């Protein structure tokens, strides 16, 4: 095997076997102890068989990913995946299904432009799927402020003066004059 043992691909191969069969490995409880195994062709055929089926690991940003988290390491169930793909393919993920489309909460948040903590608050509050995803609801009207003949949203004024929306809104609630709000 020579220089092969120090490649990214070989490290992935070795790590896969250690997680499944190395009872002292830090992640054994998540793999081998759960019954996750390496297919016979990769165990018997070794690294050469694994490399033939998987190809080389594309780069350090990729790692070995099981498509079905409860399935074994097999050619049909494995792929090289980046961190984002791996992060969206864990047992701990919360998935939401709307109109036949199932995505992780992280993906829904990114797709809909909803801050992830806001989405999670909606989930844990027991709201229905439309309310969680805020589907079909008009966006809340934005407060407009006219100052020195220019009308902008609070967010736009915040960018103009380097102030947060929260601070501007707090000053408005306290009854500050516009000149003082932006100073």
BELWORA-V821930 format. One record per pair of residues at least 4 apart in sequence whose C-alpha atoms are under 6 Angstrom apart, sorted by the first residue. I is the first residue (numbers start at 1). J is the second residue. If there is no record, write none. Layout:
BEGIN
I_J / I_J
END
This chain:
BEGIN
5_10 / 9_56 / 9_57 / 11_15 / 17_21 / 18_22 / 19_27 / 19_28 / 19_31 / 20_31 / 20_32 / 20_37 / 21_32 / 23_28 / 28_32 / 29_33 / 31_36 / 32_36 / 36_72 / 37_72 / 38_72 / 38_73 / 39_73 / 39_74 / 40_44 / 41_45 / 42_46 / 42_49 / 42_50 / 45_49 / 47_51 / 50_54 / 51_55 / 61_82 / 62_80 / 62_81 / 62_82 / 63_80 / 63_81 / 64_79 / 64_80 / 65_78 / 65_79 / 65_80 / 65_81 / 66_77 / 66_78 / 67_77 / 67_78 / 81_85 / 83_87 / 94_104 / 94_105 / 95_103 / 95_104 / 95_105 / 96_102 / 96_103 / 97_101 / 97_102 / 107_111 / 108_112 / 109_113 / 109_114 / 109_116 / 122_127 / 122_132 / 127_131 / 127_132 / 130_134 / 130_135 / 143_153 / 144_152 / 144_153 / 145_151 / 145_152 / 146_150 / 146_151 / 152_156 / 154_165 / 155_165 / 158_162 / 158_163 / 158_164 / 158_165 / 171_176 / 171_181 / 172_176
END
